[in-house]
Amino acid sequence: MILKGTKFQIKVWKYLKTIKKGSVLTYSDVAKGIKKPRAVRAVANAIGKNPYAPKIPCHRVIRSDGSLGGYSGKGGIKTKKKLLKSEGILL
């Protein structure tokens, strides 16, 4: 799959592909994972623009307070909940 986006978006999206099925990370965790710990908002924006959901699993990223945040894929937050539930994650 050839990813189309900014360099930063592609870096974030590639990192999302490393999140194992059945686990979740926070936006902050992703920012740290790409070596940009202060870029939490930019990470959230890049995730929000992910046109490859659910192949690039942005549904596995949640807010630091444990709430779901958004979901850019078809069906929005309802789909995010369903995908997480199918992976055994109940929030």
Rosetta constraint file for C-alpha pairs under 8 A:
AtomPair CA 3 CA 10 HARMONIC 6.58 0.50
AtomPair CA 4 CA 10 HARMONIC 7.27 0.50
AtomPair CA 5 CA 9 HARMONIC 5.81 0.50
AtomPair CA 5 CA 10 HARMONIC 5.99 0.50
AtomPair CA 6 CA 10 HARMONIC 6.17 0.50
AtomPair CA 7 CA 11 HARMONIC 6.16 0.50
AtomPair CA 8 CA 12 HARMONIC 6.30 0.50
AtomPair CA 8 CA 46 HARMONIC 7.61 0.50
AtomPair CA 9 CA 13 HARMONIC 6.06 0.50
AtomPair CA 9 CA 43 HARMONIC 7.76 0.50
AtomPair CA 9 CA 46 HARMONIC 5.04 0.50
AtomPair CA 9 CA 47 HARMONIC 7.52 0.50
AtomPair CA 9 CA 50 HARMONIC 8.00 0.50
AtomPair CA 10 CA 14 HARMONIC 5.97 0.50
AtomPair CA 11 CA 15 HARMONIC 6.30 0.50
AtomPair CA 11 CA 34 HARMONIC 7.23 0.50
AtomPair CA 12 CA 16 HARMONIC 6.32 0.50
AtomPair CA 12 CA 30 HARMONIC 7.47 0.50
AtomPair CA 12 CA 34 HARMONIC 6.95 0.50
AtomPair CA 12 CA 43 HARMONIC 6.66 0.50
AtomPair CA 12 CA 46 HARMONIC 6.84 0.50
AtomPair CA 12 CA 47 HARMONIC 7.22 0.50
AtomPair CA 13 CA 17 HARMONIC 6.65 0.50
AtomPair CA 13 CA 46 HARMONIC 7.78 0.50
AtomPair CA 13 CA 47 HARMONIC 7.09 0.50
AtomPair CA 13 CA 50 HARMONIC 7.20 0.50
AtomPair CA 13 CA 56 HARMONIC 6.50 0.50
AtomPair CA 13 CA 58 HARMONIC 7.91 0.50
AtomPair CA 14 CA 18 HARMONIC 7.22 0.50
AtomPair CA 14 CA 56 HARMONIC 7.75 0.50
AtomPair CA 15 CA 19 HARMONIC 7.36 0.50
AtomPair CA 15 CA 30 HARMONIC 7.37 0.50
AtomPair CA 15 CA 33 HARMONIC 7.45 0.50
AtomPair CA 15 CA 34 HARMONIC 7.04 0.50
AtomPair CA 16 CA 30 HARMONIC 7.69 0.50
AtomPair CA 16 CA 56 HARMONIC 6.31 0.50
AtomPair CA 16 CA 57 HARMONIC 6.02 0.50
AtomPair CA 16 CA 58 HARMONIC 6.32 0.50
AtomPair CA 16 CA 60 HARMONIC 7.98 0.50
AtomPair CA 17 CA 56 HARMONIC 5.58 0.50
AtomPair CA 17 CA 57 HARMONIC 6.28 0.50
AtomPair CA 19 CA 23 HARMONIC 6.87 0.50
AtomPair CA 19 CA 24 HARMONIC 7.17 0.50
AtomPair CA 19 CA 25 HARMONIC 7.65 0.50
AtomPair CA 19 CA 57 HARMONIC 7.62 0.50
AtomPair CA 19 CA 60 HARMONIC 7.21 0.50
AtomPair CA 21 CA 87 HARMONIC 6.37 0.50
AtomPair CA 22 CA 84 HARMONIC 7.35 0.50
AtomPair CA 22 CA 87 HARMONIC 4.72 0.50
AtomPair CA 22 CA 88 HARMONIC 5.97 0.50
AtomPair CA 22 CA 89 HARMONIC 6.28 0.50
AtomPair CA 23 CA 60 HARMONIC 6.67 0.50
AtomPair CA 23 CA 89 HARMONIC 7.27 0.50
AtomPair CA 24 CA 60 HARMONIC 4.62 0.50
AtomPair CA 24 CA 61 HARMONIC 5.55 0.50
AtomPair CA 24 CA 62 HARMONIC 6.88 0.50
AtomPair CA 25 CA 29 HARMONIC 5.81 0.50
AtomPair CA 25 CA 30 HARMONIC 6.83 0.50
AtomPair CA 25 CA 60 HARMONIC 6.39 0.50
AtomPair CA 25 CA 61 HARMONIC 4.96 0.50
AtomPair CA 25 CA 62 HARMONIC 6.25 0.50
AtomPair CA 26 CA 30 HARMONIC 6.45 0.50
AtomPair CA 26 CA 61 HARMONIC 5.23 0.50
AtomPair CA 26 CA 62 HARMONIC 4.81 0.50
AtomPair CA 26 CA 63 HARMONIC 5.29 0.50
AtomPair CA 26 CA 64 HARMONIC 5.51 0.50
AtomPair CA 27 CA 31 HARMONIC 6.28 0.50
AtomPair CA 27 CA 40 HARMONIC 5.94 0.50
AtomPair CA 27 CA 43 HARMONIC 6.56 0.50
AtomPair CA 27 CA 44 HARMONIC 6.15 0.50
AtomPair CA 27 CA 61 HARMONIC 6.16 0.50
AtomPair CA 27 CA 62 HARMONIC 6.38 0.50
AtomPair CA 27 CA 63 HARMONIC 6.12 0.50
AtomPair CA 27 CA 64 HARMONIC 7.17 0.50
AtomPair CA 28 CA 32 HARMONIC 6.24 0.50
AtomPair CA 28 CA 37 HARMONIC 6.81 0.50
AtomPair CA 28 CA 40 HARMONIC 5.37 0.50
AtomPair CA 28 CA 64 HARMONIC 7.23 0.50
AtomPair CA 29 CA 33 HARMONIC 5.99 0.50
AtomPair CA 29 CA 37 HARMONIC 7.97 0.50
AtomPair CA 30 CA 34 HARMONIC 6.31 0.50
AtomPair CA 30 CA 40 HARMONIC 7.86 0.50
AtomPair CA 30 CA 43 HARMONIC 7.22 0.50
AtomPair CA 31 CA 35 HARMONIC 6.42 0.50
AtomPair CA 31 CA 36 HARMONIC 5.10 0.50
AtomPair CA 31 CA 37 HARMONIC 4.78 0.50
AtomPair CA 31 CA 38 HARMONIC 6.98 0.50
AtomPair CA 31 CA 39 HARMONIC 5.87 0.50
AtomPair CA 31 CA 40 HARMONIC 5.47 0.50
AtomPair CA 31 CA 43 HARMONIC 6.12 0.50
AtomPair CA 32 CA 36 HARMONIC 5.49 0.50
AtomPair CA 32 CA 37 HARMONIC 4.26 0.50
AtomPair CA 32 CA 38 HARMONIC 7.90 0.50
AtomPair CA 33 CA 37 HARMONIC 7.76 0.50
AtomPair CA 36 CA 40 HARMONIC 7.92 0.50
AtomPair CA 39 CA 43 HARMONIC 6.07 0.50
AtomPair CA 40 CA 44 HARMONIC 6.20 0.50
AtomPair CA 41 CA 45 HARMONIC 6.15 0.50
AtomPair CA 42 CA 46 HARMONIC 6.13 0.50
AtomPair CA 43 CA 47 HARMONIC 6.11 0.50
AtomPair CA 44 CA 48 HARMONIC 6.04 0.50
AtomPair CA 45 CA 49 HARMONIC 6.36 0.50
AtomPair CA 46 CA 50 HARMONIC 6.49 0.50
AtomPair CA 47 CA 58 HARMONIC 6.25 0.50
AtomPair CA 47 CA 72 HARMONIC 7.70 0.50
AtomPair CA 48 CA 70 HARMONIC 7.13 0.50
AtomPair CA 48 CA 71 HARMONIC 6.61 0.50
AtomPair CA 48 CA 72 HARMONIC 5.37 0.50
AtomPair CA 49 CA 72 HARMONIC 6.50 0.50
AtomPair CA 50 CA 56 HARMONIC 7.68 0.50
AtomPair CA 50 CA 58 HARMONIC 7.41 0.50
AtomPair CA 50 CA 72 HARMONIC 6.41 0.50
AtomPair CA 50 CA 73 HARMONIC 7.80 0.50
AtomPair CA 51 CA 72 HARMONIC 7.26 0.50
AtomPair CA 51 CA 73 HARMONIC 7.22 0.50
AtomPair CA 52 CA 56 HARMONIC 5.54 0.50
AtomPair CA 52 CA 73 HARMONIC 7.77 0.50
AtomPair CA 53 CA 57 HARMONIC 5.98 0.50
AtomPair CA 53 CA 58 HARMONIC 6.50 0.50
AtomPair CA 53 CA 59 HARMONIC 7.85 0.50
AtomPair CA 53 CA 72 HARMONIC 7.11 0.50
AtomPair CA 53 CA 73 HARMONIC 5.20 0.50
AtomPair CA 54 CA 58 HARMONIC 6.85 0.50
AtomPair CA 54 CA 59 HARMONIC 7.17 0.50
AtomPair CA 54 CA 73 HARMONIC 6.73 0.50
AtomPair CA 58 CA 71 HARMONIC 7.28 0.50
AtomPair CA 59 CA 71 HARMONIC 6.43 0.50
AtomPair CA 59 CA 80 HARMONIC 5.33 0.50
AtomPair CA 59 CA 83 HARMONIC 7.11 0.50
AtomPair CA 59 CA 84 HARMONIC 6.98 0.50
AtomPair CA 60 CA 84 HARMONIC 7.06 0.50
AtomPair CA 61 CA 68 HARMONIC 7.67 0.50
AtomPair CA 62 CA 66 HARMONIC 6.34 0.50
AtomPair CA 62 CA 67 HARMONIC 6.21 0.50
AtomPair CA 62 CA 68 HARMONIC 4.82 0.50
AtomPair CA 62 CA 69 HARMONIC 5.68 0.50
AtomPair CA 63 CA 67 HARMONIC 5.41 0.50
AtomPair CA 63 CA 68 HARMONIC 6.01 0.50
AtomPair CA 63 CA 69 HARMONIC 5.71 0.50
AtomPair CA 66 CA 91 HARMONIC 7.42 0.50
AtomPair CA 67 CA 91 HARMONIC 7.50 0.50
AtomPair CA 68 CA 77 HARMONIC 7.67 0.50
AtomPair CA 68 CA 81 HARMONIC 8.00 0.50
AtomPair CA 68 CA 91 HARMONIC 7.81 0.50
AtomPair CA 69 CA 77 HARMONIC 7.92 0.50
AtomPair CA 70 CA 76 HARMONIC 7.05 0.50
AtomPair CA 70 CA 77 HARMONIC 5.93 0.50
AtomPair CA 71 CA 76 HARMONIC 4.97 0.50
AtomPair CA 71 CA 77 HARMONIC 5.34 0.50
AtomPair CA 71 CA 79 HARMONIC 7.86 0.50
AtomPair CA 71 CA 80 HARMONIC 6.16 0.50
AtomPair CA 72 CA 76 HARMONIC 6.05 0.50
AtomPair CA 73 CA 79 HARMONIC 7.59 0.50
AtomPair CA 73 CA 80 HARMONIC 7.99 0.50
AtomPair CA 74 CA 79 HARMONIC 7.12 0.50
AtomPair CA 75 CA 79 HARMONIC 5.14 0.50
AtomPair CA 75 CA 80 HARMONIC 7.97 0.50
AtomPair CA 76 CA 80 HARMONIC 6.52 0.50
AtomPair CA 77 CA 81 HARMONIC 6.22 0.50
AtomPair CA 78 CA 82 HARMONIC 6.36 0.50
AtomPair CA 79 CA 83 HARMONIC 6.08 0.50
AtomPair CA 80 CA 84 HARMONIC 6.17 0.50
AtomPair CA 81 CA 85 HARMONIC 6.03 0.50
AtomPair CA 82 CA 86 HARMONIC 6.15 0.50
AtomPair CA 83 CA 87 HARMONIC 6.49 0.50
AtomPair CA 84 CA 88 HARMONIC 6.45 0.50
AtomPair CA 84 CA 89 HARMONIC 5.09 0.50
AtomPair CA 84 CA 90 HARMONIC 6.90 0.50
AtomPair CA 85 CA 89 HARMONIC 4.99 0.50
AtomPair CA 85 CA 90 HARMONIC 5.67 0.50
